[in-house]
Amino acid sequence: MQNVLSILKIILPLLVALGIGFFARKRDILSAEAIEGMKTFVMKFALPAMLFGLFFTAEYSANILLFAVTMFTLGFAGLGLGFLIGKPLEKRSPMLKFMTTGWEVGMLGYALYALLFGAQNLRYLALMDFGHVLFVFSGFIAALNARMGCSPKESVKALLTNPIPWSMLTGAILAILGVSRALAPSGATELIKSLCDFVAAPLSCVILIVVGYGIEFSRKNFATAAISVVMRTLVCALLCAAALLFIGAFIPLSDAMRWAIIILFITPAPYILTMYTVNEQERADVSMSLSLQTMVSVLAFIVITIILF
């Protein structure tokens, strides 16, 4: 009975928040503009605040470089595999080749991981996400921009104007320079962390409501979406195994670290993919694919929760 209650404590908030978002769209309780506002709050304020707090108070070693380089490299490996596997499927959907890499950590991964391991362990997922963010705003968006006919300069601009990598870098640099340690005796470090935690407090719930709002299904696009799930599952399983083996060869992996890696790789492709479609058919294919991938991610998370408890 205790195990059942432990599982429900994690799964019920997830399902309720997703359900609120899903039915809010079905019943027109929340408008698309309201959801965009919630996304903006997450990406511009809550998530950067959380990441700054995590990196500002973290203790640093060569591990952060190991995690960053691993994820940066595996991001490109996933992109290459996507182009290889997706080439025969170009006529069905030219966007399939972009579906095997990039992970929706910001809009889903952090929420799932916090439910399972608590906000105090989010630093492990943040370490993995650091290299991933650099990959997304360099190679991944550059490839998408090239498809849209955009210049590399626009990819650089997207990186420089995004607060997420800057919040990570600023927090890490200040910590490495000893600022957080120097301020600790006065209580200023704890005050800064408390402020970041306060801004980021509604993060998980808001993220899951937004994700639930975006879930939609269509029989017309189901075959393409199913193909994207199969492609992504195979590639991500391979990349996840590579990450566990490579990182585990250099440092001992705790359960929290190991599951941070696994949960990152079960997340769907980045939701920004819908912004890089060129017609309604592509947009419908990508939306359906991301919706199905999200449901698979949620189901995989539920299975993980049951296994752990």
Residue, then its C-alpha position, 0 to 999 in steps of 0.5 A: m500500500q505504501n508503494v502505491l501511495s508513493i507512486l501516486k504522489i508522483i504520477l497524480p500531479l503529472l496526470v492532473a496538470l496534463g489533464i488541466g491543460f488538455f481540457a482547458r483547450k477542449r473547453d476553451i477555458l484558456s486561450a492560445e494567447a494565455i498559453e503563449g504567455m505561460k510559455t514566455f514566463v517559463m522560458k524567460f523567467a522561471l526556467p532561467a531563474m531556476l538554472f541560475g540558482l542551480f549553477f550559482t550554488a553548485e560545486y564544480s569539477a571536471n564533471i561539468l565539462l564531461f557532461a557538457v561535451t558528451m551531450f554536445t557530441l551526442g546531439f550532433a550524433g543524433l542529428g547525423l543518424g536522423f539525416l541518415i534514417g530520414k533520407p528514405l522517408e523524405k517524401r512522407s515528411p521532410m521533418l522526420k530527419f530532425m526528430t531523432t535529436g534535441w530533447e525537450v528538457g526545458m518544457l518537460g524534462y525538468a518537470l518530470y525529474a523534479l517529480l521523481f527526485g525533487a528540486q534539490n537534485l535538478r543540478y544533475l539534469a542541468l549538467m546534462d542540459f548545459g551541453h544540450v542547450l549549446f547543441v540546440f542553439s548551434g548545430f540544431i537550429a543552424a540545420l533548421n535555419a539552413r532548411m528555411g534559407c536563414s543565415p548562420k548569423e540568425s542562429v548566433k543571434a538566437l543563441l545570444t538573445n536566449p536567457i537560458p544559456w546565459s543564466m547557466l553561464t552566469g551562474a557557473i562563472l560567478a560560482i567558479l570565481g568564488v562569488s557564491r562562497a564569498l557571499a555565503p557567510s553574510g547569507a546573501t547566497e541563500l537569499i539569492k537562491s531563495l529568490c530564484d526558487f520563489v520565481a521558479a516555484p510554479l515551474s513544473c505545474v505550469i510546464l505540464i499544463v502547457v504540455g497538456y494544452g498542446i496534446e492533440f491527435s489526428r488519424k490522418n497524421f498518425a502513421t507519420a507520428a508513429i514512424s517518428v516515435v519509432m525512429r526517435t526511440l531507437v536513436c535515443a536508446l542508442l545515444c542514452a546507452a552511449a552516454l551512460l557508458f561513456i560518463g560512467a567510465f570516468i565517474p561513478l554514477s549515483d542513481a540520481m545522476r543515472w536517471a537524470i541521463i535516462i529521463l533526458f533521453i526519454t523526452p520528446a523532440p524540441y517543441i520549437l520544431t513547429m516553428y520551422t515548418v513551411n506548410e500546413q501539412e508539415r505543421a500537422d505532421v510535426s504537431m501530431s508527432l510531438s504530441l505522440q512522442t510526449m505521450v510516450s515520454v509520459l508513459a515511459f516516466i510512469v513505468i520508471t516511477i513504478i520500477l523505482f518504487 
